[in-house]
Amino acid sequence: MFKCKAVWDKLAPLARASSTRCLQNARKSALRHGRRLEMVQKAQMSSGPAGGGGENTLYYVLIGATCLGTGAYAYRTISGDKERYNERMIEIASRQKQAPQAAEAVAEVVAESKEDAAPLESIPEPSSEPVKSEPFAEEPTLTEPPVEEPPVTEADVKSTETEPVAEAPVIEPVLEEPVTEPIVEDSILEPTVETPIREPFVEASVTEPAAEAPAVTQSEEPLAPVVERETEPTPVIIAEHVPEASSVSESAAVSKEAPAAEPIEPTAAPSDVPEHAPYLLIGGGTASFAAARSIRARDPGARVLIVTEESDLPYMRPPLSKELWFSDDPKAIETLRFKQWNGKERSIYFQPASFYVSPADLAKVENGGVAVLTGRKVVHMDVRGNKVKLSDGAEISYGKCLIATGGVPRNLQVIDRAGEEVMKRTTLFRKIEDFRSLEKISREVKSITVIGGGFLGSELACALGHRSTDLGLEVIQLFPEKGNMGKVLPEYLSNWTTEKVRKEGASVIPDAVVKNVSYKNDKLEIKLKDGRLIKTDHIVAAVGLEPNVELAKSAGLEVDSDFGGYRVNAELQALSNIWVAGDAACFYDIKLGRRRVEHHDHAVVSGRLAGENMTGASKPYWHQSMFWSDLGPDVGYEAIGIVDSSLPTVGVFAKATAKDTPKAATEQSGTGIRSESETEAVAGTLKAETTATPPPIQQKEDYGKGVIFYLRDQVVVGIVLWNVFNRMPIARKIIKDGEQHADLNEVAKLFNIHED
């Protein structure tokens, strides 16, 4: 056909040229002689010279040859296609007739293999229903590739290799009906969460699937594991189909039978890691525990899983730098039980181990519960697939997730660059293991230097100084500010606090900027910027906290560039089913703007609110978080809002009494963690009472008790209650109102600081 076309392409221009010349000659002849056009056309229709007798013969011959060749080619092609079609139909019919024989042969081999207790590695298991011999059965069943048995010919194996998976329609019908059976009978899976259909089949399969069929690429999942319905209702056989195999030895191994009533156990993950958690809480600190308690309060049957990198159950951190250092019980280091300032004993853990359920049993317990998976770190989040990956490779899917990863202690760059010997003798204080390690070190060395003058540094300096006399320990505290808590307290109060720390037994060095740290002659040498040199045995770096936002990249969450932490909305929500609470949350304060708070009370309240919102409460976070610090049992303060020493401050002080101490406050409230009594309801309903006119404001060295107001544009944005306790709801209300006050002495009356 292509040859005919080529000939026609060459001759067509000649034919067109000949016809054109004929028409032109005819017109000229008609004009000269006046004859009719049809007479001239009859004489001049030729491609050769005028007057020739065989002028049109060549033209007719070429046209006829072309038509004849085209017809012959078409007839030959149709005849060949019909012959190949007949041969193909005969071959298919022959293979369908031989299929029952192959199935019987496979059944015999399986029976013999079971008797000998040999592994079946290369013999596929036959279908439980008889294979119909019709070419297109209404309910076809799965057939396996032929095996090397006498009834099976070599042609059958060859046809199986070359055939483009014509059995695809035979496989598809058995995928639909049996899918729901394992999910209904499996009590481990949570019924309220949509689980991908393919998961039960992959996990229930006893053997690994062999090669996947390349012809079934349009399906979302491979057709390897297929569950078929047996004639008996109880057993379930899981077979694996391999569409292509060059020989019987390359086919998949046969899966073993397993009763349908048994739960499906995960094979990829460790046995103590559940596949799914309706409520997944990442982090084992105060915020996570508060959220778990809140979730269970609103949803008594909830199943909550806490994943923590630490090896301990959820615990409170404040006693690590406060009460535990003042305990007289030598076993307190191991038991982590301490005496509050009021003498009552308490554990650092929120709940004992009996309170929690095993992670492996979380899906089985009747009324749900809270499980803690310790020693595991979430290293990746798939927010689209609603699952996380752990450090050991296990994966957990979730319905709703809370990120409460807290923070990581900062370190000085000069220490990071100082080398291994310096790092081995440096403690970044944060966890239980850090407390135990530092307590042991304090009994073994002669000198400890605390770098940092903030909350943690000042508390540790007081705690270690309190022990210095009994242990013969030298305690040094240095920081770049002019006094302890210099970034928070006004200068006069910061200086007073510094003297208080010195009285506890610590040598305080203000205005100290560390330039270099080195290890020489079994001592750490700290060189300051002004040239001073401090030699010590151990360093405690308490220079702040860095929010842990390692999951931001994989989860696609936004990190605040100014304050750090995950940016969340007013409901502490980062995504539709992801919330953030505690130190890692950068939230919007309705009165003070975007903020991030690193204190116990904020962890409690934000975790509680996040837990409520995870159950559908949809409440905004309007709570003004408070924080507190105790410099021993006699001096303590509570603060709320923005307490920045660079802001203008007004302080109102009075003479303290015996009840104006942290010890007396705990005796009255019954708890050493004073913020535990703080609730949003109390903050909104309490009303302050005024008292008589106070005496003049005291500005002297003996600051017994008082109130410090922090102002921005004549509006109170922060309040510190110095040795004034159980008045935080009043301070919270003042900040919430956001009003300008002409005389803060009148506002100080609300706190009754002049009562005896």
C-alpha positions in Angstrom: 0.0 0.0 0.0 2.9 2.3 0.8 4.5 1.6 -2.6 1.2 2.5 -4.4 1.1 5.7 -2.6 4.6 6.6 -3.5 3.9 5.9 -7.2 0.8 8.1 -7.1 2.7 10.9 -5.5 5.1 10.9 -8.4 2.5 10.6 -11.2 -0.1 13.0 -9.7 1.8 16.2 -10.8 2.1 14.9 -14.3 -1.6 14.2 -14.5 -2.5 17.6 -13.2 0.0 19.3 -15.6 -1.5 17.4 -18.5 -5.0 18.4 -17.6 -4.0 22.0 -17.3 -2.4 22.1 -20.7 -5.5 20.5 -22.3 -7.8 23.1 -20.8 -5.5 25.9 -22.0 -5.3 24.5 -25.6 -9.1 24.1 -25.7 -9.7 27.7 -24.7 -7.2 28.9 -27.4 -8.8 26.7 -30.1 -12.3 27.9 -29.2 -11.3 31.5 -29.5 -9.6 31.0 -32.9 -12.2 28.7 -34.6 -15.4 29.4 -32.7 -15.9 25.7 -32.1 -17.7 24.1 -29.1 -15.6 23.4 -26.0 -16.6 19.8 -25.7 -15.3 19.0 -29.2 -11.9 20.5 -28.4 -11.7 18.6 -25.1 -12.3 15.3 -26.8 -9.4 15.9 -29.1 -6.9 17.4 -26.6 -7.3 15.2 -23.4 -3.8 13.7 -23.5 -0.6 13.8 -21.6 1.5 13.3 -24.6 2.1 15.2 -27.8 -1.0 16.5 -29.6 -2.4 14.2 -32.2 -1.0 10.9 -30.7 -3.3 7.8 -30.8 -2.4 6.3 -27.3 -2.4 9.6 -25.4 -4.6 8.4 -22.4 -3.4 4.8 -22.2 -0.6 5.3 -19.7 -2.8 7.4 -17.4 -5.5 4.7 -17.2 -3.0 1.9 -16.7 -1.4 3.7 -13.7 -4.8 4.4 -12.0 -6.0 0.8 -12.5 -2.7 -0.7 -11.1 -3.0 1.4 -8.0 -6.6 0.3 -7.3 -5.7 -3.3 -7.9 -2.7 -3.2 -5.6 -4.7 -1.5 -2.8 -7.5 -4.1 -3.0 -5.0 -7.0 -2.9 -3.2 -5.6 0.2 -6.5 -5.1 2.1 -7.7 -8.6 1.3 -4.4 -10.1 2.4 -4.5 -8.2 5.7 -8.1 -9.1 6.5 -7.5 -12.8 5.8 -4.4 -12.9 8.0 -6.2 -11.2 10.9 -9.0 -13.7 10.7 -6.6 -16.6 10.7 -4.8 -15.3 13.8 -8.1 -14.6 15.6 -9.2 -18.2 15.1 -5.9 -19.6 16.4 -6.1 -17.4 19.5 -9.6 -18.5 20.3 -8.5 -22.2 20.0 -5.6 -21.6 22.3 -7.7 -19.9 25.0 -10.3 -22.7 24.9 -7.5 -25.3 25.2 -6.1 -23.6 28.3 -9.5 -23.3 30.0 -9.9 -27.1 29.6 -6.6 -27.8 31.2 -7.0 -25.5 34.2 -9.0 -28.1 36.4 -6.2 -30.6 35.8 -3.5 -28.2 37.0 -5.6 -27.4 40.1 -6.0 -31.0 41.0 -2.2 -31.5 40.7 -1.5 -28.5 43.0 -3.9 -29.9 45.6 -2.1 -33.2 45.6 1.3 -31.6 46.1 -0.1 -29.4 49.0 -1.5 -32.5 50.8 1.8 -34.4 50.4 3.8 -31.3 51.6 1.7 -30.9 54.8 2.2 -34.6 55.7 6.0 -34.2 55.4 6.0 -30.9 57.4 8.1 -29.3 54.6 7.8 -25.6 53.8 5.8 -24.7 50.8 8.0 -22.1 49.1 7.1 -22.6 45.4 3.6 -24.1 45.2 0.6 -21.7 45.1 -2.5 -22.7 47.0 -5.6 -23.5 44.9 -8.8 -21.6 45.3 -11.5 -23.1 47.6 -14.2 -23.0 44.9 -14.1 -25.1 41.7 -12.9 -23.2 38.6 -15.6 -22.8 36.0 -14.7 -23.9 32.5 -16.7 -21.2 30.8 -14.4 -18.5 29.2 -16.3 -15.7 30.9 -17.8 -16.9 34.2 -20.1 -14.6 36.2 -18.2 -15.2 39.5 -14.6 -16.2 38.4 -12.2 -17.3 41.1 -8.5 -16.8 41.4 -6.3 -19.3 39.6 -2.6 -19.8 40.2 0.2 -20.1 37.6 0.7 -23.6 36.2 3.2 -25.9 38.0 5.6 -28.3 36.4 3.5 -31.4 36.4 3.0 -34.0 33.7 -0.5 -32.8 32.7 0.8 -29.3 32.1 2.5 -28.7 28.8 5.3 -26.4 27.9 3.1 -24.4 25.7 0.9 -23.5 28.7 3.9 -22.1 30.6 5.0 -20.1 27.6 1.5 -18.7 27.1 1.4 -17.6 30.7 4.7 -15.7 30.3 3.7 -13.9 27.2 0.1 -13.2 27.9 -0.6 -9.5 29.0 -2.5 -10.5 32.2 -5.8 -11.4 30.7 -7.0 -12.8 34.0 -7.4 -9.3 35.5 -11.2 -9.5 35.3 -11.0 -12.8 37.2 -9.2 -11.2 40.2 -11.3 -8.1 40.7 -14.6 -9.5 41.9 -13.1 -11.1 45.1 -11.6 -7.9 46.4 -14.9 -6.2 47.3 -17.0 -8.5 49.5 -14.4 -10.0 52.0 -12.8 -6.6 52.9 -15.1 -5.8 55.8 -14.8 -9.1 57.6 -11.4 -8.7 59.3 -12.3 -5.1 60.4 -15.6 -6.1 62.0 -14.1 -9.0 63.9 -10.9 -7.2 65.0 -11.3 -5.6 68.3 -8.0 -3.8 68.2 -8.9 -1.3 65.5 -10.8 1.8 66.7 -14.2 1.8 65.1 -14.5 5.6 65.0 -11.4 6.1 62.8 -11.2 5.4 59.1 -8.4 2.9 58.6 -7.1 2.2 55.1 -8.5 -1.0 53.7 -5.2 -2.4 52.7 -3.7 -2.3 56.2 -5.5 -5.4 57.7 -4.5 -7.5 54.6 -0.8 -6.4 54.7 -0.5 -7.1 58.4 -2.4 -10.4 58.4 -0.3 -11.8 55.6 2.1 -14.5 56.9 4.6 -14.3 54.0 6.0 -11.5 52.0 4.3 -10.9 48.6 6.3 -11.8 45.5 6.6 -9.7 42.3 3.7 -7.4 41.7 1.8 -7.5 38.4 2.9 -4.7 36.1 -0.4 -4.8 34.2 -2.5 -3.7 37.2 -0.8 -0.3 37.7 -4.1 1.6 37.6 -5.1 0.2 41.0 -4.3 2.2 44.2 -2.9 -0.9 45.9 -1.4 -4.2 44.7 -3.6 -7.1 44.1 -1.2 -9.5 45.9 -3.1 -10.3 49.1 -6.6 -11.6 48.3 -9.0 -12.9 50.9 -11.4 -15.6 49.7 -14.6 -16.9 51.3 -14.4 -20.5 52.3 -17.3 -22.9 52.2 -17.0 -23.1 56.0 -17.7 -19.8 57.9 -14.8 -19.9 60.4 -11.5 -20.2 58.6 -10.1 -17.5 56.4 -7.4 -18.3 53.8 -5.1 -15.5 52.6 -3.7 -16.3 49.2 -1.2 -14.4 47.1 -1.5 -14.2 43.4 1.6 -13.7 41.1 0.5 -12.9 37.5 4.0 -13.4 36.1 6.5 -16.1 36.9 9.1 -17.7 34.7 8.9 -20.9 36.7 7.2 -22.4 39.7 10.2 -21.6 41.9 9.7 -17.9 41.3 6.1 -17.8 42.5 5.1 -16.6 46.0 4.9 -18.8 49.0 1.5 -20.0 50.2 0.1 -18.1 53.2 -1.0 -20.2 56.2 -4.5 -20.4 57.6 -5.4 -18.3 60.6 -8.8 -18.1 62.4 -10.7 -14.9 61.7 -11.6 -14.5 65.4 -8.0 -13.8 66.4 -6.9 -10.1 66.4 -4.5 -9.0 63.8 -1.1 -8.4 65.3 1.2 -5.7 63.8 4.3 -7.2 62.2 6.2 -4.1 61.2 6.1 -2.3 64.6 7.1 -3.5 68.0 4.4 -5.2 70.0 4.0 -2.4 72.6 3.3 0.3 69.9 -0.3 0.6 69.0 -1.2 1.1 65.3 -3.7 3.8 66.0 -4.5 6.4 68.7 -7.6 8.5 68.5 -5.9 11.1 70.7 -2.1 11.3 70.2 -0.1 13.5 72.5 3.5 14.2 71.6 5.6 15.0 74.7 5.3 13.7 78.2 5.4 16.9 80.2 2.8 18.9 82.1 0.9 20.1 79.1 0.4 16.6 77.7 -0.8 15.3 81.1 -3.2 18.2 81.5 -4.6 17.6 78.0 -5.0 13.9 78.7 -6.9 14.6 81.9 -9.1 17.2 80.1 -9.9 14.8 77.2 -10.9 12.0 79.6 -13.1 14.4 81.6 -15.1 15.4 78.5 -14.9 12.0 76.8 -14.8 9.2 79.5 -14.2 6.5 76.9 -11.4 8.3 75.1 -8.2 6.4 74.3 -5.2 8.7 74.8 -1.6 7.8 73.9 1.3 9.9 75.2 4.6 9.5 73.4 7.6 10.8 75.3 11.3 10.7 74.6 12.1 10.5 78.4 12.0 7.2 80.3 9.8 8.6 83.0 6.0 8.9 83.3 4.6 12.5 83.2 5.9 14.6 86.1 6.1 18.2 87.3 9.4 20.1 86.8 9.3 22.9 89.4 10.3 20.7 92.4 13.5 19.7 90.5 15.0 23.2 91.3 13.0 23.9 94.5 11.7 21.5 97.2 13.7 18.4 96.2 17.0 20.2 97.1 15.7 21.0 100.7 14.5 17.4 101.4 16.1 15.7 104.4 15.2 12.2 103.1 18.2 10.6 101.5 15.9 8.3 99.5 14.2 11.3 97.9 16.7 11.2 95.0 15.4 7.8 94.0 11.8 8.0 95.0 11.4 11.6 93.9 9.1 12.3 96.9 9.5 15.6 98.5 8.1 17.7 101.4 6.3 20.8 100.4 7.0 24.0 102.3 4.1 23.1 104.6 5.6 19.7 105.5 3.2 17.6 103.5 4.9 14.8 101.4 4.2 14.5 97.7 5.5 12.7 94.6 6.9 14.5 91.7 4.8 12.3 89.4 1.3 13.4 88.5 0.0 9.8 88.8 1.4 6.4 89.7 2.1 3.8 87.1 -1.2 2.0 88.0 -3.1 5.0 86.7 -2.0 4.3 83.1 -2.9 1.4 80.8 -0.4 -0.5 78.7 0.1 0.9 75.2 -0.4 -2.5 73.7 -3.8 -2.8 75.5 -5.0 0.7 74.8 -7.3 -0.4 72.0 -8.6 -3.3 74.0 -9.6 -1.8 77.3 -13.3 -1.4 77.6 -13.6 2.2 78.8 -10.5 3.6 77.2 -7.7 5.1 79.2 -4.3 6.9 79.0 -1.2 5.1 77.9 2.4 6.4 77.9 4.9 5.2 75.4 8.3 6.0 77.0 11.7 6.2 75.4 10.3 6.9 72.0 10.7 10.1 70.0 8.5 11.3 67.1 10.9 12.1 64.3 8.4 12.7 61.4 4.8 13.8 61.0 2.7 13.0 57.9 -0.2 15.5 58.3 -1.9 14.4 55.2 -1.8 10.7 56.1 -2.5 11.5 59.8 0.4 9.4 61.1 3.7 9.8 62.8 7.0 7.9 62.6 8.9 7.1 65.7 12.7 6.9 66.3 12.5 3.1 66.2 10.8 3.1 62.8 7.3 2.3 64.1 4.3 4.3 62.7 1.2 5.4 64.6 -1.9 6.8 62.9 -4.0 9.3 64.8 -7.4 11.0 64.8 -6.3 14.2 66.6 -2.8 15.2 67.7 -1.3 17.5 70.3 2.2 18.8 70.1 3.6 19.5 73.6 7.3 19.0 73.0 8.4 21.7 75.4 11.9 23.0 74.9 15.6 22.2 75.0 18.0 24.0 77.3 20.2 26.5 75.6 23.9 26.4 76.0 26.6 29.1 75.6 28.4 29.0 72.3 31.8 29.3 74.1 31.0 26.1 76.0 29.9 24.3 72.8 33.2 25.2 71.1 35.3 24.4 74.2 35.7 20.7 73.5 34.6 17.3 74.9 36.3 17.7 78.3 34.3 20.9 79.0 31.0 19.4 77.8 31.5 16.4 80.1 31.7 18.7 83.0 28.7 20.9 82.0 25.0 20.3 83.0 22.1 21.6 81.0 19.4 21.4 83.7 16.0 20.2 82.6 15.0 16.6 83.3 14.9 14.2 86.2 18.2 12.6 85.1 19.8 16.1 85.2 18.6 16.6 88.8 20.0 13.2 89.9 23.2 13.8 88.1 23.8 17.3 89.5 22.8 16.1 93.0 25.5 13.4 92.8 28.1 15.8 91.4 27.4 18.2 94.3 28.6 15.5 96.7 31.7 14.7 94.8 33.2 18.0 93.6 34.4 21.0 95.6 33.2 23.8 93.3 30.1 24.4 91.1 29.5 27.5 89.0 26.0 28.4 87.9 25.9 30.6 84.7 22.6 32.5 84.5 20.7 34.9 86.7 17.1 34.1 85.7 14.5 31.9 87.4 16.3 28.6 87.1 19.8 29.9 87.7 18.7 31.8 90.8 16.8 28.9 92.2 19.7 26.4 91.7 22.1 28.9 93.2 19.9 29.1 96.3 19.4 25.3 96.4 23.1 24.5 96.1 24.1 27.3 98.4 21.8 25.9 101.0 23.8 22.7 101.0 27.2 24.3 100.6 27.9 24.5 104.4 27.2 20.8 105.0 29.0 19.6 101.9 31.9 22.0 102.0 30.9 23.1 98.5 31.8 26.3 96.9 28.8 27.7 94.8 29.4 30.5 92.3 26.7 32.3 90.3 27.6 34.7 87.5 25.4 36.5 85.0 25.7 39.6 82.7 22.9 41.5 84.5 23.4 43.8 87.4 21.5 41.6 89.8 19.5 38.4 90.1 16.3 38.4 88.0 17.6 41.6 86.4 15.5 41.1 83.3 12.3 40.8 85.3 12.5 42.7 88.6 13.2 46.5 88.8 16.8 47.3 89.8 16.2 48.0 93.5 14.4 44.7 93.9 16.9 42.8 91.8 19.7 44.0 94.1 17.8 42.9 97.2 17.3 39.5 95.6 21.0 39.2 94.9 21.7 39.8 98.6 19.2 37.1 99.5 21.0 34.6 97.3 24.3 35.5 98.8 22.9 34.9 102.3 21.9 31.4 101.2 25.6 30.6 100.7 26.3 31.4 97.0 29.0 33.8 95.7 27.2 36.0 93.2 29.2 37.8 90.4 27.1 40.2 88.4 28.1 42.0 85.2 30.0 38.9 84.1 30.2 38.0 80.4 31.8 34.7 79.6 34.5 35.1 76.9 36.2 31.7 77.0 36.0 28.3 78.8 38.8 25.7 78.9 39.9 22.7 80.8 43.4 22.8 82.4 45.0 20.9 85.2 41.7 19.1 86.2 39.9 22.4 86.4 37.5 24.4 84.3 38.8 27.9 83.7 36.1 30.5 82.9 37.6 33.7 81.5 35.3 36.7 81.6 35.3 39.6 79.2 36.8 42.0 81.7 39.8 39.7 82.3 38.7 37.9 85.5 39.4 34.2 85.7 37.2 31.7 87.6 38.3 28.2 88.3 35.7 25.5 89.0 35.0 21.8 88.9 31.6 21.8 87.2 29.3 24.2 85.3 25.6 24.5 85.3 24.3 26.4 82.3 20.9 28.0 83.0 20.7 30.5 80.2 17.2 29.9 78.8 15.1 27.5 76.8 14.9 26.9 73.1 11.4 25.7 72.0 11.5 22.3 70.4 10.2 22.7 66.9 11.9 19.8 65.2 8.6 18.6 63.7 7.8 21.9 62.0 9.6 20.9 58.7 8.0 17.5 58.2 4.5 18.7 59.4 4.6 22.0 57.5 3.8 24.0 60.6 4.6 27.7 60.9 7.3 28.8 63.4 7.2 32.3 64.8 10.3 34.3 63.8 10.2 36.6 66.8 9.3 34.4 69.8 9.9 30.9 68.4 7.5 28.1 68.8 4.6 26.9 66.7 2.2 29.7 65.7 -1.4 28.7 66.7 -4.7 30.5 66.6 -6.8 31.6 69.5 -7.9 28.0 70.1 -4.3 26.7 70.2 -4.8 25.1 66.9 -2.0 24.8 64.3 -4.0 22.7 61.7 -7.5 21.3 61.5 -6.6 18.3 63.7 -3.3 19.4 65.3 -3.0 21.5 68.5 0.0 22.9 70.3 0.3 23.6 74.1 3.0 24.5 76.6 6.4 26.0 76.0 6.3 25.1 72.3 3.1 27.2 71.6 3.3 30.7 70.3 -0.2 31.9 70.9 -2.1 35.2 70.5 -2.9 36.9 73.7 -6.1 39.0 73.3 -4.7 41.7 75.6 -0.9 41.5 75.1 -0.5 40.3 71.6 1.6 37.4 70.3 3.4 35.6 73.1 5.2 32.5 74.2 5.4 31.5 77.9 7.7 29.0 79.5 6.1 28.4 82.9 4.2 25.6 84.7 0.9 27.4 85.0 0.8 28.1 81.3 1.5 24.4 80.6 -1.3 23.4 82.8 -3.9 25.8 81.5 -3.0 25.6 77.8 -2.8 21.8 77.9 -6.2 21.7 79.6 -7.7 24.0 77.0 -6.1 22.2 74.1 -7.6 18.9 75.4 -11.1 20.5 75.6 -10.8 21.8 72.1 -9.7 18.4 70.8 -13.0 17.1 72.0 -14.9 19.9 70.3 -15.1 22.7 72.8 -13.8 25.4 70.5 -12.8 27.7 73.3 -10.4 30.6 72.8 -7.3 30.9 75.1 -7.9 34.1 77.0 -6.3 33.0 80.3 -3.5 35.2 81.6 -0.9 32.7 82.7 1.0 33.2 85.9 4.4 32.0 87.1 6.2 31.9 90.4 9.7 31.4 91.9 10.8 30.6 95.4 14.2 31.5 96.7 13.9 29.1 99.6 11.0 28.7 102.0 11.0 32.4 103.1 11.0 34.4 99.9 8.8 33.9 96.9 6.9 35.8 94.3 4.2 35.3 91.7 4.0 37.2 88.4 1.6 37.6 85.5 1.6 39.3 82.2 4.6 41.1 80.7 7.2 41.5 83.4 10.1 43.3 81.7 12.5 45.4 83.8 12.9 47.8 80.8 9.2 48.9 81.3 8.3 51.6 83.8 7.4 50.1 87.1 5.6 51.3 90.3 6.1 49.3 93.5 3.9 49.4 96.6 5.4 47.6 99.7 4.4 46.9 103.3 5.9 45.1 106.3 5.8 41.3 106.0 4.4 39.0 108.7 4.9 35.4 109.5 2.2 34.3 107.1 3.8 36.2 104.1 6.1 33.4 103.0 5.9 30.6 100.5 5.8 28.1 103.4 2.7 29.8 104.9 1.1 30.0 101.4 1.4 26.3 100.9 -0.1 25.6 104.3 -3.1 27.7 103.4 -3.6 26.3 99.9 -2.6 22.7 100.6 -0.4 22.4 97.6 3.2 23.2 96.8 2.4 23.9 93.2 0.4 27.1 93.7 -0.8 27.5 90.2 -2.8 24.2 90.5 -5.5 26.2 92.2 -5.7 28.7 89.4 -8.6 28.2 87.0 -10.2 30.3 84.3 -13.5 30.4 86.1 -11.9 31.8 89.3 -10.1 34.5 87.3 -13.3 35.7 85.8 -15.6 35.7 88.9 -13.5 36.8 91.8 -14.1 40.4 93.0 -11.6 42.4 94.9 -12.3 44.1 98.2 -10.8 47.5 99.1 -9.3 48.2 102.5 -8.3 51.3 104.5 -5.9 53.8 103.1 -2.4 52.3 103.1 0.6 54.0 104.6 3.1 55.8 102.3 4.9 53.6 99.7 8.0 52.1 101.2 11.2 52.2 99.2 13.7 50.7 101.6 15.9 47.6 101.7 13.5 45.5 103.7 11.0 44.6 101.0 8.8 42.4 103.1 5.9 42.1 100.7 4.4 44.2 98.0 3.0 44.6 94.5 5.0 45.8 91.4 3.0 47.2 88.5 4.6 47.1 84.9 3.2 49.8 82.6 3.0 50.3 78.9 1.2 53.5 77.7 -0.1 54.1 81.3 -1.8 50.7 81.2 -0.9 47.8 83.5 0.5 44.9 81.4 2.3 43.0 84.2 2.2 42.5 87.9 4.6 40.9 90.4 3.2 39.9 93.8 6.2 39.8 96.2 5.5 37.5 99.1 1.8 38.1 98.4 -0.1 34.9 97.7 -3.6 33.8 96.8 -4.3 37.1 95.1 -3.5 36.2 91.5 -7.2 36.3 90.3 -7.2 40.0 91.2 -4.0 40.7 89.2 -5.4 38.8 86.3 -8.6 40.9 86.3 -6.6 44.2 86.3 -4.7 43.1 83.2 -7.8 41.8 81.5 -9.6 45.2 82.0 -6.7 47.1 80.4 -7.7 50.4 81.9 -5.4 53.4 82.7 -5.0 54.2 86.4 -4.2 57.6 87.7 -3.2 56.4 91.2 -1.7 52.9 91.5 -1.9 53.2 95.3 -5.6 52.8 95.0 -5.1 49.7 92.8 -2.7 48.3 95.4 -5.6 48.4 98.0 -7.2 45.5 96.1 -4.4 43.1 97.2 -4.8 43.9 101.0 -1.1 44.0 101.5 -1.5 46.2 104.6 -3.5 43.7 106.5 -1.8 42.1 109.5 
